[in-house]
Amino acid sequence: MAFSSFYPPKAAEAEIKVYFNSDFGADYDAATWGAAVCEDNQAHVARARALGLKTISIANGLFLPFLRTPLMGVNGSEWQITDDGDARLAVADLYDTGRYTLRAAILAFQDPSGVPDRLRVYSDMKTL
């Protein structure tokens, strides 16, 4: 069963008050690169909302611990930047994202209509 079809019906059956989509990281609605993961995520959220679930998606940019890896071109204190210096990159600390998510969950539990469906959180915005 596809990711976009399994969880929302189970959440609706459980009569949960607020459903947090697991899309920490990229803002799939704003992405311009058209990857299949974006389309799957958008379908997942649409299905949850169609079932009447108050659905909240949090986009937080790149988690800092994942940024500091050889996979991302970071080797210790050396950084390899392959852009022209105008690209903006939102980065998030796990602690900041956790606190923000917990606060959003508490507020949404108290008043689901008082919390927007799309939230963005990041610890810093850098230009590369």
KEKE-300124 format. One record per residue (C-alpha): y, x, z; residue number from 1. Coordinates in steps of 0.05 Angstrom, whole numbers, plus 5000, padded with zeros to 4 digits. Example, Ala and Ser with C-alpha at 12.3 -4.5 7.8 and 13.67 -1.06 7.14 Angstrom:
// KEKE-300124
(site (4910 5246 5156) 1);
(site (4979 5273 5143) 2);
***
This chain:
// KEKE-300124
(site (5000 5000 5000) 1);
(site (5068 5028 4981) 2);
(site (5118 5050 5034) 3);
(site (5167 4996 5012) 4);
(site (5119 4939 5022) 5);
(site (5081 4953 5086) 6);
(site (5129 4960 5145) 7);
(site (5181 4904 5134) 8);
(site (5129 4847 5137) 9);
(site (5098 4877 5200) 10);
(site (5167 4882 5232) 11);
(site (5182 4810 5213) 12);
(site (5116 4786 5241) 13);
(site (5133 4821 5307) 14);
(site (5200 4785 5307) 15);
(site (5239 4848 5322) 16);
(site (5313 4840 5332) 17);
(site (5336 4902 5293) 18);
(site (5299 4944 5242) 19);
(site (5320 5017 5233) 20);
(site (5300 5043 5165) 21);
(site (5272 5114 5167) 22);
(site (5321 5145 5118) 23);
(site (5352 5199 5161) 24);
(site (5382 5250 5115) 25);
(site (5406 5230 5046) 26);
(site (5450 5170 5033) 27);
(site (5402 5137 4984) 28);
(site (5453 5085 4962) 29);
(site (5505 5138 4944) 30);
(site (5456 5188 4912) 31);
(site (5470 5201 4839) 32);
(site (5409 5243 4824) 33);
(site (5365 5181 4814) 34);
(site (5302 5208 4847) 35);
(site (5243 5161 4857) 36);
(site (5250 5168 4932) 37);
(site (5319 5136 4927) 38);
(site (5292 5077 4889) 39);
(site (5233 5069 4937) 40);
(site (5280 5072 4997) 41);
(site (5327 5021 4966) 42);
(site (5269 4974 4951) 43);
(site (5244 4983 5023) 44);
(site (5312 4963 5052) 45);
(site (5319 4904 5003) 46);
(site (5250 4878 5023) 47);
(site (5267 4883 5097) 48);
(site (5332 4845 5087) 49);
(site (5298 4793 5043) 50);
(site (5251 4779 5102) 51);
(site (5312 4765 5145) 52);
(site (5310 4829 5185) 53);
(site (5376 4859 5210) 54);
(site (5365 4927 5177) 55);
(site (5405 4989 5195) 56);
(site (5403 5053 5154) 57);
(site (5431 5118 5180) 58);
(site (5451 5174 5133) 59);
(site (5465 5240 5168) 60);
(site (5464 5295 5116) 61);
(site (5421 5356 5125) 62);
(site (5394 5372 5194) 63);
(site (5420 5440 5216) 64);
(site (5352 5469 5237) 65);
(site (5326 5455 5166) 66);
(site (5387 5488 5135) 67);
(site (5373 5555 5169) 68);
(site (5309 5571 5132) 69);
(site (5289 5616 5074) 70);
(site (5272 5553 5036) 71);
(site (5346 5536 5035) 72);
(site (5367 5607 5016) 73);
(site (5384 5627 5087) 74);
(site (5354 5692 5112) 75);
(site (5381 5708 5181) 76);
(site (5457 5717 5174) 77);
(site (5455 5720 5098) 78);
(site (5471 5659 5057) 79);
(site (5460 5652 4982) 80);
(site (5509 5601 4955) 81);
(site (5496 5579 4884) 82);
(site (5554 5531 4875) 83);
(site (5627 5539 4855) 84);
(site (5654 5531 4926) 85);
(site (5676 5459 4918) 86);
(site (5612 5424 4938) 87);
(site (5615 5387 5004) 88);
(site (5555 5387 5050) 89);
(site (5547 5342 5111) 90);
(site (5505 5374 5165) 91);
(site (5478 5342 5228) 92);
(site (5451 5368 5293) 93);
(site (5388 5333 5318) 94);
(site (5421 5321 5386) 95);
(site (5483 5288 5355) 96);
(site (5440 5245 5309) 97);
(site (5395 5224 5367) 98);
(site (5454 5204 5411) 99);
(site (5487 5166 5354) 100);
(site (5423 5130 5336) 101);
(site (5409 5110 5408) 102);
(site (5480 5083 5415) 103);
(site (5473 5044 5350) 104);
(site (5407 5015 5374) 105);
(site (5436 4993 5441) 106);
(site (5497 4961 5407) 107);
(site (5454 4927 5354) 108);
(site (5406 4900 5407) 109);
(site (5465 4869 5444) 110);
(site (5497 4841 5381) 111);
(site (5461 4853 5315) 112);
(site (5520 4826 5274) 113);
(site (5567 4876 5307) 114);
(site (5535 4938 5276) 115);
(site (5543 4953 5201) 116);
(site (5480 4956 5158) 117);
(site (5497 5027 5134) 118);
(site (5519 5081 5182) 119);
(site (5537 5154 5169) 120);
(site (5536 5208 5221) 121);
(site (5545 5283 5215) 122);
(site (5563 5339 5261) 123);
(site (5606 5377 5210) 124);
(site (5627 5376 5137) 125);
(site (5626 5442 5102) 126);
(site (5648 5464 5033) 127);
(site (5600 5511 4997) 128);
***
